[in-house]
């Protein structure tokens, strides 16, 4: 086996590119974890939204049965039917 000295500029370029590659790998990992966290948050909000809509629909159905064609005024807390 033989050993040969590389040009200083080539060694510096290799070091810089290697460091940049490591930095980008770290950033990509961080972004991946943040996406995973945001996905979890989004899923929780979706479930809460669907639960809220179901409860609201249930209450509105009950009101529609009790007051056919009624109009609810949330500011006054009244129903006109």
N, C-alpha and C positions, 0 to 999 in steps of 0.2 A: 504494500500500500504506500501511496505517496501523499504528501501534504503540501498544499500550495496556499499561499497567502492571497486572500481576496482583496479586491480594491476597497478602500475605506468607504467610498461613496456607496458601493453596492451593499456593504455590511450595514451602513446607516439606513439605507432604503429598506432592506430586509427587516431591520429592527422596527422602523417606523410602521411598516405595513403590518407586521406581526402585532404590534401594540394596538394599532387601529382595528385589526380583526378581533382581538380580544375585547376591546371596548365595545364594538358593535355587537358581539355575541352577548355581552352582559346586558346591553340595552335591549336587545331582542328578547332576552329572558325576562327582563323587567316588564316589558310591554306585554308579553304573553301572560304573565301573572296578573297584571292590571286588567287585561281583557277578561280573564277568568273571573276576577272579583266583580267586574262590572256586569258580566253575564249572570252571576249569582244574584246580584242586587236586582237586575232587570227581571229575573225569574220570580223573585219574591214580590216585586211590585205587580207583576202580571197576576200572580195568585191573589194578592190583596185586591186588585182591581176587579177580578172576576167574582170574588166573594162579595165585594161591595155592590156590584151590579146585580148579583143574584138577590141580595137582601132588599135592595131598592125595588127591583121588579116584583118581589113578593109583596112588599108593602103597597105598591101601586096597584097590583092585582086585587089585594084585599080592599083597597079604597074604591076601586072600580066596581067591585061586587056590592059594596055597601052604598056607594053613591054613583049610580050609573051616569055616564056623561058628565060627571062633576069636574069642576075646575078648582084646583088647590091654590090658595094664595099663601105662600110660605112667609111673606112679610107679616101678614095679619094673622096667620094661623087658622085660616077659615077654609071652608069648602062650599062652593056654590053649585047646586044641582037642581 
